[in-house]
Amino acid sequence: MSDTKLPRKQVSGYILGMIPLTIILGVFRLAYLKFFFDSLGLSVFWTIIGLVIFMFINMTNDPIIGQKQDNTNVEKRGSRRIFYIKYFSPFL
């Protein structure tokens, strides 16, 4: 990685590109919590417990899945990501 700084215009472009994503994620998170509280009737305590359990599972499996994808034989499969998206997305 180089130590040169990016121009201010390029950094501003990256920041402006993140604004729509941040807005969409914020709306989704509010709807997600509203679903747990209003539709399912869960208390705040159980919602937080569920989210913490999810965070620990995600914290454990993300590096394992990333390592598996990075070690994929690109010449044999054609692409790292497409192979996993094509064959494992039905399980999601």
KAHU-V555356 format. One record per backbone hydrogen bond with DSSP energy under -1.0 kcal/mol. NH is the residue of the N-H (numbers start at 0). CO is the residue of the C=O. Records with the same first field share a line. If there is no record, write none. Layout:
NH: CO ; CO
//
This chain:
10: 6
11: 7
12: 8
13: 9
14: 10
15: 11
16: 12
17: 13
21: 17
22: 18
23: 19
24: 20
25: 21
26: 22
27: 23
28: 24
29: 25
30: 26
31: 27
32: 28
33: 29
34: 30
35: 31
36: 32
37: 33
39: 34
41: 35
46: 42
47: 43
48: 44
49: 45
50: 46
51: 47
52: 48
53: 49
54: 50
55: 51
56: 52
57: 53
58: 54
59: 55
60: 56
61: 57
64: 60
65: 61
66: 62
67: 63
68: 64
69: 65
70: 66
71: 68
76: 72
77: 73
84: 80
85: 81
86: 82
87: 83
88: 84
90: 87
91: 88
//
